[in-house]
Amino acid sequence: MAEAPYLTVEEVARQLGVNPETVRRWIRSGELNALSLGGPAGYRIPKSELDRFIRERMSKPGNTSGDE
């Protein structure tokens, strides 16, 4: 089965081991790009964007938690 090109906030939070509100905060601050579907549908995060976000976080010196 192919990997989904878009992830929900909850899926991203689960993958990164953080609270969904942390993911929403990253989206609101512009650190993590997402599509806003509005209303209860919320956001969708492209898998490629999550990969970029993780790479950038891993390359920052002294950043070990990812949940600042």
PDBQT receptor file of N, H, CA, C and O in Angstrom, charges set to zero:
ATOM      1  N   MET A   1       0.844  -1.187   0.000  1.00  0.00    +0.000 N 
ATOM      2  CA  MET A   1       0.000   0.000   0.000  1.00  0.00    +0.000 C 
ATOM      3  C   MET A   1       0.884   1.245   0.000  1.00  0.00    +0.000 C 
ATOM      4  O   MET A   1       1.840   1.322   0.773  1.00  0.00    +0.000 OA
ATOM      5  N   ALA A   2       0.582   2.207  -0.846  1.00  0.00    +0.000 N 
ATOM      6  H   ALA A   2      -0.194   2.144  -1.474  1.00  0.00    +0.000 HD
ATOM      7  CA  ALA A   2       1.367   3.431  -0.952  1.00  0.00    +0.000 C 
ATOM      8  C   ALA A   2       1.122   4.339   0.247  1.00  0.00    +0.000 C 
ATOM      9  O   ALA A   2       0.044   4.345   0.842  1.00  0.00    +0.000 OA
ATOM     10  N   GLU A   3       2.152   5.100   0.578  1.00  0.00    +0.000 N 
ATOM     11  H   GLU A   3       3.027   5.094   0.094  1.00  0.00    +0.000 HD
ATOM     12  CA  GLU A   3       2.050   6.037   1.688  1.00  0.00    +0.000 C 
ATOM     13  C   GLU A   3       1.194   7.234   1.279  1.00  0.00    +0.000 C 
ATOM     14  O   GLU A   3       1.307   7.723   0.155  1.00  0.00    +0.000 OA
ATOM     15  N   ALA A   4       0.342   7.705   2.185  1.00  0.00    +0.000 N 
ATOM     16  H   ALA A   4       0.250   7.308   3.098  1.00  0.00    +0.000 HD
ATOM     17  CA  ALA A   4      -0.528   8.840   1.896  1.00  0.00    +0.000 C 
ATOM     18  C   ALA A   4       0.311  10.103   1.685  1.00  0.00    +0.000 C 
ATOM     19  O   ALA A   4       1.258  10.347   2.432  1.00  0.00    +0.000 OA
ATOM     20  N   PRO A   5      -0.032  10.913   0.664  1.00  0.00    +0.000 N 
ATOM     21  CA  PRO A   5       0.748  12.125   0.410  1.00  0.00    +0.000 C 
ATOM     22  C   PRO A   5       0.473  13.233   1.427  1.00  0.00    +0.000 C 
ATOM     23  O   PRO A   5       1.270  14.162   1.556  1.00  0.00    +0.000 OA
ATOM     24  N   TYR A   6      -0.652  13.146   2.154  1.00  0.00    +0.000 N 
ATOM     25  H   TYR A   6      -1.300  12.391   2.049  1.00  0.00    +0.000 HD
ATOM     26  CA  TYR A   6      -1.007  14.147   3.150  1.00  0.00    +0.000 C 
ATOM     27  C   TYR A   6      -1.308  13.471   4.478  1.00  0.00    +0.000 C 
ATOM     28  O   TYR A   6      -1.887  12.386   4.526  1.00  0.00    +0.000 OA
ATOM     29  N   LEU A   7      -0.902  14.138   5.559  1.00  0.00    +0.000 N 
ATOM     30  H   LEU A   7      -0.432  15.020   5.520  1.00  0.00    +0.000 HD
ATOM     31  CA  LEU A   7      -1.116  13.607   6.900  1.00  0.00    +0.000 C 
ATOM     32  C   LEU A   7      -1.966  14.578   7.708  1.00  0.00    +0.000 C 
ATOM     33  O   LEU A   7      -1.934  15.785   7.469  1.00  0.00    +0.000 OA
ATOM     34  N   THR A   8      -2.719  14.054   8.656  1.00  0.00    +0.000 N 
ATOM     35  H   THR A   8      -2.745  13.073   8.849  1.00  0.00    +0.000 HD
ATOM     36  CA  THR A   8      -3.479  14.902   9.563  1.00  0.00    +0.000 C 
ATOM     37  C   THR A   8      -2.563  15.386  10.679  1.00  0.00    +0.000 C 
ATOM     38  O   THR A   8      -1.464  14.863  10.860  1.00  0.00    +0.000 OA
ATOM     39  N   VAL A   9      -3.016  16.374  11.414  1.00  0.00    +0.000 N 
ATOM     40  H   VAL A   9      -3.909  16.798  11.267  1.00  0.00    +0.000 HD
ATOM     41  CA  VAL A   9      -2.277  16.874  12.577  1.00  0.00    +0.000 C 
ATOM     42  C   VAL A   9      -2.034  15.734  13.560  1.00  0.00    +0.000 C 
ATOM     43  O   VAL A   9      -0.943  15.605  14.113  1.00  0.00    +0.000 OA
ATOM     44  N   GLU A  10      -3.036  14.924  13.769  1.00  0.00    +0.000 N 
ATOM     45  H   GLU A  10      -3.923  15.028  13.319  1.00  0.00    +0.000 HD
ATOM     46  CA  GLU A  10      -2.913  13.819  14.723  1.00  0.00    +0.000 C 
ATOM     47  C   GLU A  10      -1.884  12.790  14.269  1.00  0.00    +0.000 C 
ATOM     48  O   GLU A  10      -1.132  12.259  15.086  1.00  0.00    +0.000 OA
ATOM     49  N   GLU A  11      -1.849  12.507  12.969  1.00  0.00    +0.000 N 
ATOM     50  H   GLU A  11      -2.460  12.938  12.305  1.00  0.00    +0.000 HD
ATOM     51  CA  GLU A  11      -0.859  11.559  12.444  1.00  0.00    +0.000 C 
ATOM     52  C   GLU A  11       0.562  12.090  12.611  1.00  0.00    +0.000 C 
ATOM     53  O   GLU A  11       1.468  11.348  12.989  1.00  0.00    +0.000 OA
ATOM     54  N   VAL A  12       0.750  13.380  12.328  1.00  0.00    +0.000 N 
ATOM     55  H   VAL A  12       0.014  13.983  12.021  1.00  0.00    +0.000 HD
ATOM     56  CA  VAL A  12       2.072  13.990  12.492  1.00  0.00    +0.000 C 
ATOM     57  C   VAL A  12       2.475  13.964  13.958  1.00  0.00    +0.000 C 
ATOM     58  O   VAL A  12       3.611  13.621  14.286  1.00  0.00    +0.000 OA
ATOM     59  N   ALA A  13       1.549  14.326  14.842  1.00  0.00    +0.000 N 
ATOM     60  H   ALA A  13       0.626  14.604  14.576  1.00  0.00    +0.000 HD
ATOM     61  CA  ALA A  13       1.842  14.331  16.272  1.00  0.00    +0.000 C 
ATOM     62  C   ALA A  13       2.251  12.941  16.749  1.00  0.00    +0.000 C 
ATOM     63  O   ALA A  13       3.204  12.798  17.515  1.00  0.00    +0.000 OA
ATOM     64  N   ARG A  14       1.539  11.932  16.300  1.00  0.00    +0.000 N 
ATOM     65  H   ARG A  14       0.765  12.048  15.678  1.00  0.00    +0.000 HD
ATOM     66  CA  ARG A  14       1.845  10.550  16.686  1.00  0.00    +0.000 C 
ATOM     67  C   ARG A  14       3.233  10.143  16.185  1.00  0.00    +0.000 C 
ATOM     68  O   ARG A  14       3.999   9.519  16.920  1.00  0.00    +0.000 OA
ATOM     69  N   GLN A  15       3.556  10.491  14.946  1.00  0.00    +0.000 N 
ATOM     70  H   GLN A  15       2.934  10.998  14.349  1.00  0.00    +0.000 HD
ATOM     71  CA  GLN A  15       4.866  10.141  14.377  1.00  0.00    +0.000 C 
ATOM     72  C   GLN A  15       6.010  10.812  15.127  1.00  0.00    +0.000 C 
ATOM     73  O   GLN A  15       7.073  10.219  15.310  1.00  0.00    +0.000 OA
ATOM     74  N   LEU A  16       5.788  12.058  15.562  1.00  0.00    +0.000 N 
ATOM     75  H   LEU A  16       4.924  12.540  15.413  1.00  0.00    +0.000 HD
ATOM     76  CA  LEU A  16       6.851  12.808  16.225  1.00  0.00    +0.000 C 
ATOM     77  C   LEU A  16       6.819  12.666  17.747  1.00  0.00    +0.000 C 
ATOM     78  O   LEU A  16       7.741  13.110  18.430  1.00  0.00    +0.000 OA
ATOM     79  N   GLY A  17       5.774  12.055  18.273  1.00  0.00    +0.000 N 
ATOM     80  H   GLY A  17       5.025  11.694  17.718  1.00  0.00    +0.000 HD
ATOM     81  CA  GLY A  17       5.673  11.856  19.717  1.00  0.00    +0.000 C 
ATOM     82  C   GLY A  17       5.403  13.138  20.475  1.00  0.00    +0.000 C 
ATOM     83  O   GLY A  17       5.899  13.327  21.586  1.00  0.00    +0.000 OA
ATOM     84  N   VAL A  18       4.604  14.033  19.867  1.00  0.00    +0.000 N 
ATOM     85  H   VAL A  18       4.201  13.879  18.965  1.00  0.00    +0.000 HD
ATOM     86  CA  VAL A  18       4.248  15.298  20.509  1.00  0.00    +0.000 C 
ATOM     87  C   VAL A  18       2.729  15.432  20.566  1.00  0.00    +0.000 C 
ATOM     88  O   VAL A  18       1.999  14.652  19.953  1.00  0.00    +0.000 OA
ATOM     89  N   ASN A  19       2.277  16.416  21.298  1.00  0.00    +0.000 N 
ATOM     90  H   ASN A  19       2.870  17.049  21.795  1.00  0.00    +0.000 HD
ATOM     91  CA  ASN A  19       0.859  16.714  21.403  1.00  0.00    +0.000 C 
ATOM     92  C   ASN A  19       0.376  17.346  20.096  1.00  0.00    +0.000 C 
ATOM     93  O   ASN A  19       1.114  18.125  19.493  1.00  0.00    +0.000 OA
ATOM     94  N   PRO A  20      -0.836  17.036  19.643  1.00  0.00    +0.000 N 
ATOM     95  CA  PRO A  20      -1.358  17.668  18.415  1.00  0.00    +0.000 C 
ATOM     96  C   PRO A  20      -1.336  19.197  18.476  1.00  0.00    +0.000 C 
ATOM     97  O   PRO A  20      -1.159  19.848  17.446  1.00  0.00    +0.000 OA
ATOM     98  N   GLU A  21      -1.510  19.772  19.646  1.00  0.00    +0.000 N 
ATOM     99  H   GLU A  21      -1.653  19.244  20.483  1.00  0.00    +0.000 HD
ATOM    100  CA  GLU A  21      -1.476  21.239  19.754  1.00  0.00    +0.000 C 
ATOM    101  C   GLU A  21      -0.084  21.778  19.427  1.00  0.00    +0.000 C 
ATOM    102  O   GLU A  21       0.038  22.892  18.918  1.00  0.00    +0.000 OA
ATOM    103  N   THR A  22       0.958  21.012  19.710  1.00  0.00    +0.000 N 
ATOM    104  H   THR A  22       0.859  20.107  20.123  1.00  0.00    +0.000 HD
ATOM    105  CA  THR A  22       2.318  21.416  19.334  1.00  0.00    +0.000 C 
ATOM    106  C   THR A  22       2.432  21.500  17.825  1.00  0.00    +0.000 C 
ATOM    107  O   THR A  22       3.031  22.440  17.303  1.00  0.00    +0.000 OA
ATOM    108  N   VAL A  23       1.870  20.537  17.117  1.00  0.00    +0.000 N 
ATOM    109  H   VAL A  23       1.383  19.773  17.542  1.00  0.00    +0.000 HD
ATOM    110  CA  VAL A  23       1.886  20.553  15.644  1.00  0.00    +0.000 C 
ATOM    111  C   VAL A  23       1.110  21.772  15.140  1.00  0.00    +0.000 C 
ATOM    112  O   VAL A  23       1.561  22.452  14.218  1.00  0.00    +0.000 OA
ATOM    113  N   ARG A  24      -0.035  22.049  15.728  1.00  0.00    +0.000 N 
ATOM    114  H   ARG A  24      -0.401  21.497  16.476  1.00  0.00    +0.000 HD
ATOM    115  CA  ARG A  24      -0.822  23.228  15.314  1.00  0.00    +0.000 C 
ATOM    116  C   ARG A  24      -0.036  24.517  15.561  1.00  0.00    +0.000 C 
ATOM    117  O   ARG A  24      -0.106  25.447  14.758  1.00  0.00    +0.000 OA
ATOM    118  N   ARG A  25       0.707  24.577  16.662  1.00  0.00    +0.000 N 
ATOM    119  H   ARG A  25       0.763  23.822  17.314  1.00  0.00    +0.000 HD
ATOM    120  CA  ARG A  25       1.520  25.758  16.971  1.00  0.00    +0.000 C 
ATOM    121  C   ARG A  25       2.603  25.937  15.914  1.00  0.00    +0.000 C 
ATOM    122  O   ARG A  25       2.851  27.057  15.466  1.00  0.00    +0.000 OA
ATOM    123  N   TRP A  26       3.253  24.838  15.508  1.00  0.00    +0.000 N 
ATOM    124  H   TRP A  26       3.051  23.929  15.872  1.00  0.00    +0.000 HD
ATOM    125  CA  TRP A  26       4.269  24.916  14.449  1.00  0.00    +0.000 C 
ATOM    126  C   TRP A  26       3.651  25.417  13.149  1.00  0.00    +0.000 C 
ATOM    127  O   TRP A  26       4.271  26.194  12.423  1.00  0.00    +0.000 OA
ATOM    128  N   ILE A  27       2.430  24.974  12.855  1.00  0.00    +0.000 N 
ATOM    129  H   ILE A  27       1.927  24.343  13.445  1.00  0.00    +0.000 HD
ATOM    130  CA  ILE A  27       1.741  25.417  11.633  1.00  0.00    +0.000 C 
ATOM    131  C   ILE A  27       1.430  26.908  11.725  1.00  0.00    +0.000 C 
ATOM    132  O   ILE A  27       1.711  27.663  10.794  1.00  0.00    +0.000 OA
ATOM    133  N   ARG A  28       0.848  27.330  12.849  1.00  0.00    +0.000 N 
ATOM    134  H   ARG A  28       0.619  26.717  13.604  1.00  0.00    +0.000 HD
ATOM    135  CA  ARG A  28       0.488  28.750  13.010  1.00  0.00    +0.000 C 
ATOM    136  C   ARG A  28       1.708  29.662  12.951  1.00  0.00    +0.000 C 
ATOM    137  O   ARG A  28       1.614  30.784  12.455  1.00  0.00    +0.000 OA
ATOM    138  N   SER A  29       2.848  29.198  13.450  1.00  0.00    +0.000 N 
ATOM    139  H   SER A  29       2.924  28.286  13.854  1.00  0.00    +0.000 HD
ATOM    140  CA  SER A  29       4.061  30.023  13.463  1.00  0.00    +0.000 C 
ATOM    141  C   SER A  29       4.783  30.008  12.112  1.00  0.00    +0.000 C 
ATOM    142  O   SER A  29       5.710  30.789  11.896  1.00  0.00    +0.000 OA
ATOM    143  N   GLY A  30       4.361  29.122  11.205  1.00  0.00    +0.000 N 
ATOM    144  H   GLY A  30       3.609  28.488  11.380  1.00  0.00    +0.000 HD
ATOM    145  CA  GLY A  30       4.985  29.041   9.898  1.00  0.00    +0.000 C 
ATOM    146  C   GLY A  30       6.172  28.083   9.844  1.00  0.00    +0.000 C 
ATOM    147  O   GLY A  30       6.805  27.950   8.796  1.00  0.00    +0.000 OA
ATOM    148  N   GLU A  31       6.483  27.415  10.950  1.00  0.00    +0.000 N 
ATOM    149  H   GLU A  31       5.970  27.523  11.801  1.00  0.00    +0.000 HD
ATOM    150  CA  GLU A  31       7.599  26.455  10.961  1.00  0.00    +0.000 C 
ATOM    151  C   GLU A  31       7.274  25.208  10.146  1.00  0.00    +0.000 C 
ATOM    152  O   GLU A  31       8.164  24.592   9.561  1.00  0.00    +0.000 OA
ATOM    153  N   LEU A  32       6.001  24.840  10.112  1.00  0.00    +0.000 N 
ATOM    154  H   LEU A  32       5.277  25.340  10.588  1.00  0.00    +0.000 HD
ATOM    155  CA  LEU A  32       5.542  23.654   9.390  1.00  0.00    +0.000 C 
ATOM    156  C   LEU A  32       4.428  24.099   8.447  1.00  0.00    +0.000 C 
ATOM    157  O   LEU A  32       3.404  24.616   8.892  1.00  0.00    +0.000 OA
ATOM    158  N   ASN A  33       4.625  23.900   7.160  1.00  0.00    +0.000 N 
ATOM    159  H   ASN A  33       5.457  23.480   6.798  1.00  0.00    +0.000 HD
ATOM    160  CA  ASN A  33       3.627  24.311   6.170  1.00  0.00    +0.000 C 
ATOM    161  C   ASN A  33       2.528  23.259   6.063  1.00  0.00    +0.000 C 
ATOM    162  O   ASN A  33       2.796  22.058   6.079  1.00  0.00    +0.000 OA
ATOM    163  N   ALA A  34       1.292  23.730   5.955  1.00  0.00    +0.000 N 
ATOM    164  H   ALA A  34       1.074  24.705   5.942  1.00  0.00    +0.000 HD
ATOM    165  CA  ALA A  34       0.150  22.828   5.865  1.00  0.00    +0.000 C 
ATOM    166  C   ALA A  34      -0.947  23.473   5.033  1.00  0.00    +0.000 C 
ATOM    167  O   ALA A  34      -0.982  24.690   4.851  1.00  0.00    +0.000 OA
ATOM    168  N   LEU A  35      -1.834  22.636   4.538  1.00  0.00    +0.000 N 
ATOM    169  H   LEU A  35      -1.805  21.647   4.686  1.00  0.00    +0.000 HD
ATOM    170  CA  LEU A  35      -3.022  23.102   3.837  1.00  0.00    +0.000 C 
ATOM    171  C   LEU A  35      -4.130  23.263   4.858  1.00  0.00    +0.000 C 
ATOM    172  O   LEU A  35      -4.377  22.358   5.654  1.00  0.00    +0.000 OA
ATOM    173  N   SER A  36      -4.801  24.407   4.844  1.00  0.00    +0.000 N 
ATOM    174  H   SER A  36      -4.600  25.143   4.197  1.00  0.00    +0.000 HD
ATOM    175  CA  SER A  36      -5.921  24.618   5.746  1.00  0.00    +0.000 C 
ATOM    176  C   SER A  36      -7.211  24.246   5.016  1.00  0.00    +0.000 C 
ATOM    177  O   SER A  36      -7.561  24.851   4.002  1.00  0.00    +0.000 OA
ATOM    178  N   LEU A  37      -7.907  23.249   5.544  1.00  0.00    +0.000 N 
ATOM    179  H   LEU A  37      -7.623  22.758   6.367  1.00  0.00    +0.000 HD
ATOM    180  CA  LEU A  37      -9.169  22.825   4.937  1.00  0.00    +0.000 C 
ATOM    181  C   LEU A  37     -10.358  23.504   5.603  1.00  0.00    +0.000 C 
ATOM    182  O   LEU A  37     -11.494  23.358   5.153  1.00  0.00    +0.000 OA
ATOM    183  N   GLY A  38     -10.096  24.242   6.669  1.00  0.00    +0.000 N 
ATOM    184  H   GLY A  38      -9.173  24.361   7.035  1.00  0.00    +0.000 HD
ATOM    185  CA  GLY A  38     -11.140  24.964   7.376  1.00  0.00    +0.000 C 
ATOM    186  C   GLY A  38     -12.040  24.047   8.187  1.00  0.00    +0.000 C 
ATOM    187  O   GLY A  38     -12.088  22.836   7.974  1.00  0.00    +0.000 OA
ATOM    188  N   GLY A  39     -12.744  24.655   9.111  1.00  0.00    +0.000 N 
ATOM    189  H   GLY A  39     -12.705  25.639   9.284  1.00  0.00    +0.000 HD
ATOM    190  CA  GLY A  39     -13.705  23.922   9.938  1.00  0.00    +0.000 C 
ATOM    191  C   GLY A  39     -13.109  22.723  10.646  1.00  0.00    +0.000 C 
ATOM    192  O   GLY A  39     -11.923  22.706  10.975  1.00  0.00    +0.000 OA
ATOM    193  N   PRO A  40     -13.943  21.720  10.878  1.00  0.00    +0.000 N 
ATOM    194  CA  PRO A  40     -13.480  20.541  11.625  1.00  0.00    +0.000 C 
ATOM    195  C   PRO A  40     -12.458  19.701  10.866  1.00  0.00    +0.000 C 
ATOM    196  O   PRO A  40     -11.783  18.866  11.468  1.00  0.00    +0.000 OA
ATOM    197  N   ALA A  41     -12.333  19.906   9.557  1.00  0.00    +0.000 N 
ATOM    198  H   ALA A  41     -12.882  20.584   9.068  1.00  0.00    +0.000 HD
ATOM    199  CA  ALA A  41     -11.355  19.140   8.781  1.00  0.00    +0.000 C 
ATOM    200  C   ALA A  41      -9.934  19.538   9.147  1.00  0.00    +0.000 C 
ATOM    201  O   ALA A  41      -9.017  18.726   9.018  1.00  0.00    +0.000 OA
ATOM    202  N   GLY A  42      -9.732  20.769   9.601  1.00  0.00    +0.000 N 
ATOM    203  H   GLY A  42     -10.477  21.428   9.706  1.00  0.00    +0.000 HD
ATOM    204  CA  GLY A  42      -8.431  21.218  10.064  1.00  0.00    +0.000 C 
ATOM    205  C   GLY A  42      -7.390  21.325   8.976  1.00  0.00    +0.000 C 
ATOM    206  O   GLY A  42      -7.659  21.839   7.890  1.00  0.00    +0.000 OA
ATOM    207  N   TYR A  43      -6.201  20.839   9.272  1.00  0.00    +0.000 N 
ATOM    208  H   TYR A  43      -5.982  20.421  10.154  1.00  0.00    +0.000 HD
ATOM    209  CA  TYR A  43      -5.054  20.949   8.383  1.00  0.00    +0.000 C 
ATOM    210  C   TYR A  43      -4.665  19.602   7.794  1.00  0.00    +0.000 C 
ATOM    211  O   TYR A  43      -4.980  18.546   8.342  1.00  0.00    +0.000 OA
ATOM    212  N   ARG A  44      -3.964  19.668   6.652  1.00  0.00    +0.000 N 
ATOM    213  H   ARG A  44      -3.708  20.527   6.207  1.00  0.00    +0.000 HD
ATOM    214  CA  ARG A  44      -3.313  18.495   6.079  1.00  0.00    +0.000 C 
ATOM    215  C   ARG A  44      -1.874  18.894   5.792  1.00  0.00    +0.000 C 
ATOM    216  O   ARG A  44      -1.612  19.947   5.211  1.00  0.00    +0.000 OA
ATOM    217  N   ILE A  45      -0.955  18.045   6.201  1.00  0.00    +0.000 N 
ATOM    218  H   ILE A  45      -1.168  17.190   6.672  1.00  0.00    +0.000 HD
ATOM    219  CA  ILE A  45       0.464  18.310   6.050  1.00  0.00    +0.000 C 
ATOM    220  C   ILE A  45       1.010  17.381   4.972  1.00  0.00    +0.000 C 
ATOM    221  O   ILE A  45       0.918  16.161   5.107  1.00  0.00    +0.000 OA
ATOM    222  N   PRO A  46       1.580  17.944   3.898  1.00  0.00    +0.000 N 
ATOM    223  CA  PRO A  46       2.185  17.081   2.883  1.00  0.00    +0.000 C 
ATOM    224  C   PRO A  46       3.329  16.271   3.507  1.00  0.00    +0.000 C 
ATOM    225  O   PRO A  46       4.094  16.792   4.318  1.00  0.00    +0.000 OA
ATOM    226  N   LYS A  47       3.437  15.009   3.127  1.00  0.00    +0.000 N 
ATOM    227  H   LYS A  47       2.816  14.585   2.468  1.00  0.00    +0.000 HD
ATOM    228  CA  LYS A  47       4.498  14.145   3.651  1.00  0.00    +0.000 C 
ATOM    229  C   LYS A  47       5.863  14.752   3.355  1.00  0.00    +0.000 C 
ATOM    230  O   LYS A  47       6.766  14.686   4.190  1.00  0.00    +0.000 OA
ATOM    231  N   SER A  48       6.019  15.340   2.181  1.00  0.00    +0.000 N 
ATOM    232  H   SER A  48       5.286  15.394   1.503  1.00  0.00    +0.000 HD
ATOM    233  CA  SER A  48       7.296  15.956   1.820  1.00  0.00    +0.000 C 
ATOM    234  C   SER A  48       7.631  17.123   2.750  1.00  0.00    +0.000 C 
ATOM    235  O   SER A  48       8.802  17.356   3.050  1.00  0.00    +0.000 OA
ATOM    236  N   GLU A  49       6.619  17.854   3.206  1.00  0.00    +0.000 N 
ATOM    237  H   GLU A  49       5.668  17.665   2.963  1.00  0.00    +0.000 HD
ATOM    238  CA  GLU A  49       6.826  18.964   4.132  1.00  0.00    +0.000 C 
ATOM    239  C   GLU A  49       7.252  18.445   5.507  1.00  0.00    +0.000 C 
ATOM    240  O   GLU A  49       8.129  19.024   6.148  1.00  0.00    +0.000 OA
ATOM    241  N   LEU A  50       6.637  17.368   5.951  1.00  0.00    +0.000 N 
ATOM    242  H   LEU A  50       5.925  16.898   5.430  1.00  0.00    +0.000 HD
ATOM    243  CA  LEU A  50       7.037  16.772   7.230  1.00  0.00    +0.000 C 
ATOM    244  C   LEU A  50       8.485  16.297   7.149  1.00  0.00    +0.000 C 
ATOM    245  O   LEU A  50       9.248  16.486   8.096  1.00  0.00    +0.000 OA
ATOM    246  N   ASP A  51       8.869  15.689   6.044  1.00  0.00    +0.000 N 
ATOM    247  H   ASP A  51       8.248  15.535   5.274  1.00  0.00    +0.000 HD
ATOM    248  CA  ASP A  51      10.248  15.239   5.860  1.00  0.00    +0.000 C 
ATOM    249  C   ASP A  51      11.214  16.422   5.941  1.00  0.00    +0.000 C 
ATOM    250  O   ASP A  51      12.258  16.327   6.587  1.00  0.00    +0.000 OA
ATOM    251  N   ARG A  52      10.869  17.538   5.287  1.00  0.00    +0.000 N 
ATOM    252  H   ARG A  52      10.021  17.615   4.762  1.00  0.00    +0.000 HD
ATOM    253  CA  ARG A  52      11.702  18.744   5.325  1.00  0.00    +0.000 C 
ATOM    254  C   ARG A  52      11.825  19.258   6.750  1.00  0.00    +0.000 C 
ATOM    255  O   ARG A  52      12.922  19.575   7.210  1.00  0.00    +0.000 OA
ATOM    256  N   PHE A  53      10.710  19.339   7.438  1.00  0.00    +0.000 N 
ATOM    257  H   PHE A  53       9.819  19.082   7.064  1.00  0.00    +0.000 HD
ATOM    258  CA  PHE A  53      10.674  19.835   8.819  1.00  0.00    +0.000 C 
ATOM    259  C   PHE A  53      11.589  18.993   9.710  1.00  0.00    +0.000 C 
ATOM    260  O   PHE A  53      12.355  19.539  10.504  1.00  0.00    +0.000 OA
ATOM    261  N   ILE A  54      11.513  17.686   9.583  1.00  0.00    +0.000 N 
ATOM    262  H   ILE A  54      10.890  17.242   8.938  1.00  0.00    +0.000 HD
ATOM    263  CA  ILE A  54      12.342  16.792  10.397  1.00  0.00    +0.000 C 
ATOM    264  C   ILE A  54      13.816  16.991  10.071  1.00  0.00    +0.000 C 
ATOM    265  O   ILE A  54      14.643  17.075  10.979  1.00  0.00    +0.000 OA
ATOM    266  N   ARG A  55      14.156  17.068   8.787  1.00  0.00    +0.000 N 
ATOM    267  H   ARG A  55      13.484  17.000   8.049  1.00  0.00    +0.000 HD
ATOM    268  CA  ARG A  55      15.563  17.266   8.398  1.00  0.00    +0.000 C 
ATOM    269  C   ARG A  55      16.113  18.561   8.991  1.00  0.00    +0.000 C 
ATOM    270  O   ARG A  55      17.225  18.583   9.519  1.00  0.00    +0.000 OA
ATOM    271  N   GLU A  56      15.332  19.640   8.903  1.00  0.00    +0.000 N 
ATOM    272  H   GLU A  56      14.429  19.623   8.474  1.00  0.00    +0.000 HD
ATOM    273  CA  GLU A  56      15.792  20.927   9.431  1.00  0.00    +0.000 C 
ATOM    274  C   GLU A  56      15.949  20.879  10.946  1.00  0.00    +0.000 C 
ATOM    275  O   GLU A  56      16.913  21.424  11.484  1.00  0.00    +0.000 OA
ATOM    276  N   ARG A  57      15.028  20.242  11.631  1.00  0.00    +0.000 N 
ATOM    277  H   ARG A  57      14.245  19.799  11.194  1.00  0.00    +0.000 HD
ATOM    278  CA  ARG A  57      15.104  20.145  13.089  1.00  0.00    +0.000 C 
ATOM    279  C   ARG A  57      16.306  19.325  13.521  1.00  0.00    +0.000 C 
ATOM    280  O   ARG A  57      16.960  19.647  14.513  1.00  0.00    +0.000 OA
ATOM    281  N   MET A  58      16.596  18.274  12.783  1.00  0.00    +0.000 N 
ATOM    282  H   MET A  58      16.065  18.013  11.977  1.00  0.00    +0.000 HD
ATOM    283  CA  MET A  58      17.718  17.412  13.134  1.00  0.00    +0.000 C 
ATOM    284  C   MET A  58      19.049  18.117  12.899  1.00  0.00    +0.000 C 
ATOM    285  O   MET A  58      20.034  17.812  13.572  1.00  0.00    +0.000 OA
ATOM    286  N   SER A  59      19.093  19.047  11.965  1.00  0.00    +0.000 N 
ATOM    287  H   SER A  59      18.293  19.295  11.418  1.00  0.00    +0.000 HD
ATOM    288  CA  SER A  59      20.351  19.709  11.638  1.00  0.00    +0.000 C 
ATOM    289  C   SER A  59      20.652  20.900  12.534  1.00  0.00    +0.000 C 
ATOM    290  O   SER A  59      21.756  21.442  12.480  1.00  0.00    +0.000 OA
ATOM    291  N   LYS A  60      19.677  21.330  13.375  1.00  0.00    +0.000 N 
ATOM    292  H   LYS A  60      18.780  20.890  13.419  1.00  0.00    +0.000 HD
ATOM    293  CA  LYS A  60      19.915  22.455  14.275  1.00  0.00    +0.000 C 
ATOM    294  C   LYS A  60      20.770  21.999  15.454  1.00  0.00    +0.000 C 
ATOM    295  O   LYS A  60      20.420  21.039  16.140  1.00  0.00    +0.000 OA
ATOM    296  N   PRO A  61      21.899  22.689  15.693  1.00  0.00    +0.000 N 
ATOM    297  CA  PRO A  61      22.766  22.319  16.815  1.00  0.00    +0.000 C 
ATOM    298  C   PRO A  61      22.041  22.443  18.152  1.00  0.00    +0.000 C 
ATOM    299  O   PRO A  61      21.356  23.433  18.408  1.00  0.00    +0.000 OA
ATOM    300  N   GLY A  62      22.199  21.437  18.992  1.00  0.00    +0.000 N 
ATOM    301  H   GLY A  62      22.756  20.632  18.784  1.00  0.00    +0.000 HD
ATOM    302  CA  GLY A  62      21.625  21.481  20.334  1.00  0.00    +0.000 C 
ATOM    303  C   GLY A  62      20.159  21.152  20.419  1.00  0.00    +0.000 C 
ATOM    304  O   GLY A  62      19.604  21.150  21.519  1.00  0.00    +0.000 OA
ATOM    305  N   ASN A  63      19.508  20.876  19.319  1.00  0.00    +0.000 N 
ATOM    306  H   ASN A  63      19.958  20.878  18.426  1.00  0.00    +0.000 HD
ATOM    307  CA  ASN A  63      18.088  20.564  19.348  1.00  0.00    +0.000 C 
ATOM    308  C   ASN A  63      17.920  19.043  19.443  1.00  0.00    +0.000 C 
ATOM    309  O   ASN A  63      18.139  18.314  18.476  1.00  0.00    +0.000 OA
ATOM    310  N   THR A  64      17.529  18.592  20.628  1.00  0.00    +0.000 N 
ATOM    311  H   THR A  64      17.351  19.184  21.414  1.00  0.00    +0.000 HD
ATOM    312  CA  THR A  64      17.378  17.163  20.814  1.00  0.00    +0.000 C 
ATOM    313  C   THR A  64      15.938  16.733  21.010  1.00  0.00    +0.000 C 
ATOM    314  O   THR A  64      15.600  15.574  20.768  1.00  0.00    +0.000 OA
ATOM    315  N   SER A  65      15.080  17.653  21.446  1.00  0.00    +0.000 N 
ATOM    316  H   SER A  65      15.354  18.594  21.642  1.00  0.00    +0.000 HD
ATOM    317  CA  SER A  65      13.705  17.252  21.768  1.00  0.00    +0.000 C 
ATOM    318  C   SER A  65      12.742  17.410  20.609  1.00  0.00    +0.000 C 
ATOM    319  O   SER A  65      11.860  16.571  20.429  1.00  0.00    +0.000 OA
ATOM    320  N   GLY A  66      12.888  18.478  19.808  1.00  0.00    +0.000 N 
ATOM    321  H   GLY A  66      13.604  19.160  19.954  1.00  0.00    +0.000 HD
ATOM    322  CA  GLY A  66      11.952  18.736  18.743  1.00  0.00    +0.000 C 
ATOM    323  C   GLY A  66      10.661  19.372  19.222  1.00  0.00    +0.000 C 
ATOM    324  O   GLY A  66       9.857  19.824  18.407  1.00  0.00    +0.000 OA
ATOM    325  N   ASP A  67      10.447  19.415  20.539  1.00  0.00    +0.000 N 
ATOM    326  H   ASP A  67      11.101  19.048  21.201  1.00  0.00    +0.000 HD
ATOM    327  CA  ASP A  67       9.231  19.999  21.126  1.00  0.00    +0.000 C 
ATOM    328  C   ASP A  67       9.656  21.154  22.016  1.00  0.00    +0.000 C 
ATOM    329  O   ASP A  67       9.694  21.032  23.240  1.00  0.00    +0.000 OA
ATOM    330  N   GLU A  68       9.973  22.269  21.389  1.00  0.00    +0.000 N 
ATOM    331  H   GLU A  68       9.942  22.369  20.395  1.00  0.00    +0.000 HD
ATOM    332  CA  GLU A  68      10.502  23.414  22.118  1.00  0.00    +0.000 C 
ATOM    333  C   GLU A  68       9.404  24.211  22.762  1.00  0.00    +0.000 C 
ATOM    334  O   GLU A  68       9.675  25.216  23.420  1.00  0.00    +0.000 OA
TER     335      GLU A  68
